[in-house]
Structures are given as structure tokens and as C-alpha cells.
Amino acid sequence: MKIIIIGAAYPLKGGLASFNERLAKELSLFNDKEVEIYTFSLQYPSFLFPGKTQLSSDPAPNSLKIKVKINSINPLNWIKVGNKINKLNPDLIIVKYWLPFMGPCYGTILRKAKKSSKTKVISILDNIIPHEKRIGDRLFTKYFIKPVDGFISMSKSVLHDLSSFDTIKPTLFIPHPIYDNYGDAIDKNTAKTFLNISEDEKIILFFGYIRKYKGLDLLLEAMHYQKIKESNIKVLIAGEYYGNEKYYQEIIEKYNLHNQVILHTDFIPNSEVKYYFSAADCVVQPYKSATQSGISQLAYHFETPMIVTNVGGLPEIVPHEKVGYVVPPNPQAIAKAILDFYEKNKQSEFKKNIKVEKKKYTWNRFTEKLLDFYKAL
């Protein structure tokens, strides 16, 4: 069986690349599965990319076949890549969809690639309706959807959104698997030493790209509450700004949070992720909107308790007061959960429950369900 994954992969950085690489690795473990990834030579034009670089600083993943071929803004390239994949006559094409901007590129490649009736296309949907809307979103997504044979969503809210575009094609909900490709957890004090954090600090973690919908402003406002200040709790902000850095700096200035905030606002290499999650007492995801989140699955892997907001698919995988807290997306509720976590010494209880809960989210289980879904198309 020949499988082609279309989407981000090395030399690109970020969660999309990590997901596709980890999926390719897992699929290749199944008998008689030949897997290749077709990734981007140009993913975003510079004016659409808010970060510093799109390229990874980590070494290339071992034993993966990655073809750097796709130019997201060149229609001639889309036709060429589609025809190339068509000649390979794959049994299955998997494409992860997260942004309508990719609709024309992906839609054209898939139309060319699946001329054979043998080839089936499954899209794994991160989002079908984007967090940050632009003109043309709906048109681009409709163009993408047409050549797809079936859809997998990792949150039920995305399946609901898909129903506004298509109610006929097969769909399947499978929760996001654990990100276990960032190394193992390490001793908390060793992690803090690496990050130049004092061993006696109480550390909560905000991790990942800093975008408006992720609600870092809500968390910063929660840090202003007097009981939080008196408890000597600090927030470690680890991730690159993908928006207005000045906006967050003004909140820090307004509430005089300099002694409560530790800023590591460059992209975090894969090799260093373990230090952040191992140093943290809990991870806070104060999102204003969400579908699923890879950050939750990183927290599961490192067995770090979570505080998440009650939006999108976040509550689906974070049982309230079992592995963490689910709260409304406002500063008061976030502050209350942080204080409850420390005042009631919940860390060891939540960690114990995480060890059990995380067994639901293995890559083997995800991949088996994906392949069964393919067989039923």
C-alpha cells in the first residue's frame, strides 16, 4: 500500500510539521505501508507569515521520505506536483487542512493526483472555519473539499463546522494523539536550571505561538489578581509572537507584572520543549476560541496538569478536576483555577490521573482508526 501525505514537514518547523512526520512514522510501522511526505518549498509568502523564520533549526528526522516540492502560490507548480503524485498511483492521500489560503493549492493538487479511481483522499481537519477570517475563505475551502473522499476531525466542533460545507461525505472523529516525539520528561529542577529559573519558583506555562485567539491577554490579566501576586506564582511564556507584541507588553506594564512574567518569546526548538513542560507545575491554555490543541497533547505526554478554557474541543480531552481545570475564558475564572491548583496541592493527584487518561491517545490507536476509515471509503 502506497500512502502520500501532503503538507508541512521538515525543513519547516511547527506543530503541523511535527504531526505529519509523526503520522508518517507510525503509518510506516504497519505492514506493507510505503509512506512519503510531499511538503512545501514555499509554504507562506513573507507578507502572510508573522514569525521570524519558517524553517526548523532541528536536524532532519531520520528514516522519513520527504519531498520538498510544493509552492503554495504557483498554480503551475500545483499541476506539476499533482501529476507527479498521480503517476505514483497511491492508494491513499492524506492532507491536513488548517487554513483556507491552502484551499486552491491543495484542491488543484488533489484533482490532478486522484485521476485513478484507486486513489482515495482523506483530509485531517484542524480547522474548517479559521480563527482569523479573511475574504475568500469559504470559496477556497469549498474548492478544497470537492476532491476529498472522507474527513477526519480531532474535535467535534470542527465536524459541526464541516456540516456547513458538506453533509454527505463520510466523517470520523478521532482525538488528537499525544505528541511523544519531543523527548521524555526530565527532573523538574534540572529543567529549571536549564531555563535559569530558581528551583523554588511556582511556574505556570503558556506555550506555543502567541496569537490573538489564544488569550494570553486573559492570562496576563489573571496574573494581576492580588492573591496570585501574593502566592509568588510566575508565568513562563514560551513561544514566538504571531501578532502585536506591543499589546502584551502594554498589559505587563499596566499591571506591573515584570516580576511575575518570564519571557522566552523566540521559537522553541523541538529539542528544548521537554525543559519547558518539565519545569512547569501546570500548563494554562486561556484560549478565546479553539478546535483541538496540540499543546494539550504535549502536556499529556509530559504528564503536566492543565488549565484550559471551555471553548471548542479543549474540554473534550481535559476532564475537569481530574487532569486539570476547565474554566470560562475570563481572567477571574483563570485566576481562581490557578489558585485552587496550588492551594489544594492538586499537582500529584492530576499527574496520577494523567498517566491513566493519556492511554486513550496513542498514535497506534489513531492510525488504526484512520486505516479502518480508509478501507470503508
C-alpha positions in Angstrom: 0.0 0.0 0.0 1.4 3.4 -1.0 0.5 6.4 1.1 1.3 10.1 0.3 1.0 12.8 3.0 0.6 16.3 1.6 1.5 19.1 4.0 4.1 20.7 6.2 7.2 18.7 7.1 10.9 19.2 7.6 12.7 21.6 6.8 9.6 23.5 8.0 9.0 24.0 11.7 6.0 23.9 14.0 3.2 21.6 15.1 1.9 20.8 11.6 5.2 19.5 10.5 5.6 17.5 13.7 2.2 16.0 13.3 2.8 14.9 9.7 6.2 13.5 10.5 4.9 11.5 13.5 2.0 10.2 11.4 4.3 9.1 8.6 6.5 7.3 11.1 3.5 5.5 12.6 2.0 4.5 9.3 5.3 3.1 8.1 5.2 0.7 11.1 2.2 -1.0 9.7 2.9 -3.9 7.4 3.4 -3.1 3.7 2.9 0.6 4.1 5.1 2.8 1.9 4.8 6.4 3.1 6.1 9.6 1.5 5.5 13.2 2.5 5.2 16.0 -0.1 6.0 19.2 1.6 6.5 22.9 0.7 9.4 24.6 -0.9 7.3 27.7 -0.2 4.5 27.4 2.4 3.7 31.1 3.0 4.7 34.2 1.2 6.6 36.5 3.6 3.7 39.0 3.9 1.4 36.2 5.3 3.9 34.9 7.7 4.1 36.8 11.0 7.1 34.9 12.6 10.8 35.2 12.1 11.5 32.1 10.0 9.5 29.2 8.7 12.5 26.9 8.8 13.4 24.5 11.6 16.7 24.6 13.4 16.4 21.0 14.4 18.2 18.1 12.5 16.2 16.3 9.8 14.1 13.4 11.0 15.5 10.0 10.4 14.1 7.4 8.0 11.4 9.6 6.5 10.9 10.1 2.8 10.2 13.9 2.5 9.9 15.5 -0.9 10.3 19.4 -0.8 8.1 20.2 -3.9 5.1 22.4 -3.3 4.9 26.1 -3.9 1.7 27.4 -2.3 1.3 30.4 -4.6 2.3 28.9 -8.0 -0.6 27.2 -9.9 1.8 25.7 -12.5 3.6 24.0 -9.6 0.3 22.6 -8.2 -0.5 21.0 -11.6 3.1 19.6 -11.8 3.0 18.2 -8.3 -0.5 16.7 -8.8 0.6 15.0 -12.0 3.7 13.6 -10.3 1.7 12.1 -7.5 -0.8 10.8 -10.0 2.0 8.8 -11.7 2.9 7.2 -8.4 -0.7 5.9 -8.3 -1.0 6.0 -4.5 -3.7 4.1 -2.6 -4.2 6.8 -0.1 -3.5 10.6 0.0 -3.7 12.2 3.5 -3.8 16.0 3.7 -4.0 18.1 6.8 -6.2 21.2 6.4 -6.0 24.2 8.7 -6.2 27.3 6.6 -8.4 28.4 3.6 -5.3 30.0 2.0 -4.2 26.4 1.2 -7.5 25.6 -0.5 -6.6 26.5 -4.1 -3.2 24.8 -3.8 -4.4 21.6 -2.2 -7.6 21.5 -4.2 -5.7 21.6 -7.5 -3.1 19.1 -6.5 -5.8 16.6 -5.4 -7.8 17.0 -8.6 -4.7 16.1 -10.6 -3.4 13.4 -8.2 -6.5 11.3 -7.9 -7.5 10.7 -11.6 -7.3 7.0 -10.8 -10.3 5.5 -9.1 -8.0 3.6 -6.9 -6.7 6.6 -5.1 -8.7 7.8 -2.0 -8.2 11.1 -0.3 -8.6 11.7 3.5 -8.4 15.1 5.0 -7.5 15.5 8.6 -9.1 18.8 9.6 -7.5 21.1 12.1 -10.0 23.9 11.2 -12.6 24.2 8.5 -13.5 27.7 9.6 -10.4 29.7 10.5 -9.8 31.5 13.8 -8.8 34.6 11.9 -11.2 35.2 8.9 -10.3 36.7 5.5 -12.1 37.4 2.3 -12.4 34.3 0.1 -12.2 31.8 3.0 -15.4 30.0 2.2 -14.8 29.8 -1.6 -11.3 28.4 -1.1 -12.5 25.8 1.4 -15.3 24.7 -0.9 -12.8 24.2 -3.7 -10.6 22.1 -1.4 -13.4 19.9 -0.2 -14.7 18.7 -3.5 -11.9 16.1 -4.4 -11.8 14.8 -0.8 -13.4 11.4 -0.1 -13.6 11.5 3.7 -12.8 13.7 6.6 -11.3 13.1 10.0 -11.6 15.7 12.7 -9.8 15.8 16.0 -12.5 17.8 17.7 -16.3 17.5 17.5 -16.6 21.3 17.0 -14.8 21.0 13.6 -17.2 18.3 12.5 -20.0 20.6 13.3 -18.3 23.4 11.2 -17.8 21.0 8.3 -21.6 20.4 8.2 -22.0 23.9 6.8 -20.0 22.8 3.7 -20.7 19.1 3.3 -23.2 16.7 5.0 -22.8 13.7 2.6 -19.2 12.6 2.7 -18.0 10.2 5.4 -16.6 11.7 8.6 -14.9 10.4 11.7 -13.9 11.9 15.0 -10.6 10.7 16.5 -9.0 12.7 19.3 -5.6 14.3 18.7 -2.9 11.7 19.6 -0.2 12.5 22.1 2.9 14.4 20.9 5.6 11.9 22.0 8.3 13.0 19.6 9.8 15.7 21.8 11.8 13.5 24.2 10.9 12.3 27.7 10.1 14.4 30.8 13.1 15.2 32.9 13.7 16.2 36.6 11.9 19.5 37.4 15.0 21.1 39.0 17.2 20.1 36.1 14.7 21.7 33.7 14.6 24.9 35.8 18.3 25.1 35.9 18.4 24.8 32.1 15.9 27.7 31.8 17.7 29.8 34.5 14.7 29.6 36.8 15.1 29.3 40.6 14.1 25.8 42.0 11.6 27.3 44.5 9.6 29.2 41.9 5.9 28.2 41.2 5.7 28.1 37.4 2.7 28.0 35.2 3.4 27.7 31.4 1.9 29.4 28.4 3.4 27.5 25.4 3.1 28.0 21.6 2.7 30.7 19.0 1.3 33.8 20.6 -1.9 34.7 18.6 -4.9 36.8 19.5 -7.3 33.9 19.8 -5.1 32.1 22.3 -5.9 34.6 25.0 -2.5 35.4 26.5 -4.0 38.8 27.5 -6.6 37.0 29.7 -3.8 35.1 31.5 -1.8 38.2 32.0 -4.8 40.0 33.5 -5.3 37.0 35.8 -1.8 37.4 37.0 -2.7 40.8 38.3 -5.1 39.4 40.9 -3.8 40.2 44.4 -3.9 36.6 45.6 -1.9 35.5 42.6 0.8 38.1 43.3 0.9 37.2 47.0 1.4 33.5 46.1 4.6 34.2 44.2 3.3 32.4 41.1 5.1 33.2 37.8 4.0 32.6 34.2 6.6 31.3 31.8 5.6 32.5 28.3 7.4 30.3 25.7 6.7 30.9 22.1 7.0 33.3 19.2 4.8 36.3 18.8 2.5 35.9 15.8 0.8 39.3 16.3 1.1 42.6 18.1 3.9 42.1 20.7 3.4 45.7 21.9 -0.2 44.8 23.0 1.1 42.2 25.5 3.9 44.4 26.7 1.5 47.2 27.5 -0.5 44.8 29.7 2.6 43.8 31.5 3.5 47.5 32.0 -0.1 48.4 33.1 -0.3 45.8 35.8 3.4 45.9 36.7 3.9 42.2 36.0 7.6 42.3 35.3 8.4 40.1 38.3 5.7 37.6 37.6 6.4 37.0 33.9 9.3 35.1 32.3 9.5 35.7 28.6 11.1 33.2 26.2 9.5 34.6 23.1 11.5 33.0 20.4 10.5 29.8 18.6 11.3 26.9 20.9 13.3 24.2 19.1 11.9 20.6 19.4 15.0 19.6 21.4 14.1 22.1 24.2 10.4 21.5 24.5 10.9 19.0 27.3 12.6 21.6 29.6 9.5 23.9 29.5 6.9 21.2 30.3 9.1 19.5 32.9 9.8 22.8 34.7 6.1 23.8 34.8 3.7 22.9 37.5 0.8 23.2 35.1 0.1 24.4 31.6 -2.5 27.2 31.0 -4.4 27.5 27.7 -6.6 30.6 28.1 -8.0 30.4 24.5 -10.8 32.6 23.4 -11.6 30.1 20.6 -10.3 26.7 19.7 -10.8 23.5 17.9 -8.3 20.9 19.2 -4.9 21.7 20.6 -1.5 20.0 20.2 -0.4 21.8 23.4 -2.8 19.6 25.5 -1.3 16.5 23.9 2.2 17.8 24.8 1.0 18.3 28.3 -0.3 14.7 28.4 3.0 13.3 27.1 5.0 15.2 29.8 2.3 14.5 32.4 1.8 18.2 33.2 -1.6 19.2 34.6 -3.7 21.7 32.5 -6.0 24.7 32.9 -8.0 25.2 29.8 -10.9 27.4 28.8 -14.3 26.0 27.9 -14.1 26.6 24.2 -14.0 24.4 21.1 -12.7 20.9 21.6 -10.5 21.6 24.7 -13.0 20.3 27.3 -13.3 17.0 25.3 -9.8 15.9 26.4 -9.3 17.6 29.7 -11.7 16.1 32.3 -12.5 18.9 34.8 -10.8 18.4 38.2 -9.3 15.1 37.0 -6.3 16.1 34.9 -6.8 19.8 35.3 -9.5 22.5 35.2 -12.0 23.7 32.5 -13.0 27.3 33.1 -14.8 30.2 31.3 -12.5 32.3 29.2 -12.1 35.3 31.6 -9.3 36.4 33.9 -11.2 35.9 37.1 -12.0 32.2 36.4 -8.5 31.6 35.2 -7.0 33.2 38.4 -9.4 31.1 40.6 -8.3 27.9 38.9 -4.6 28.7 39.3 -5.1 29.5 43.0 -7.1 26.3 43.6 -4.4 24.2 41.9 -1.8 25.5 44.4 -3.9 25.9 47.5 -5.2 22.3 47.3 -1.9 20.8 46.1 -3.5 19.2 43.1 -0.4 18.5 41.1 0.3 15.0 42.3 -3.4 13.9 42.0 -3.7 15.3 38.5 -0.4 13.7 37.4 -1.6 10.3 38.6 -4.8 10.7 36.6 -3.0 11.9 33.5 -1.0 8.6 33.5 -4.3 6.7 33.0 -6.1 9.2 30.8 -3.2 9.5 28.3 -3.6 5.9 27.3 -6.6 6.9 25.2 -4.5 9.0 22.8 -1.8 6.7 21.4 -0.6 7.0 17.8 -1.2 3.4 17.2 -4.9 3.8 18.0 -5.2 6.9 15.9 -3.5 5.2 12.9 -5.6 2.0 13.2 -8.8 4.0 13.1 -7.6 6.1 10.1 -6.7 3.0 8.1 -10.1 1.4 9.0 -11.8 4.5 7.8 -9.9 4.4 4.5 -10.9 0.8 4.0 -14.6 1.8 4.4 -14.5 4.6 1.8 
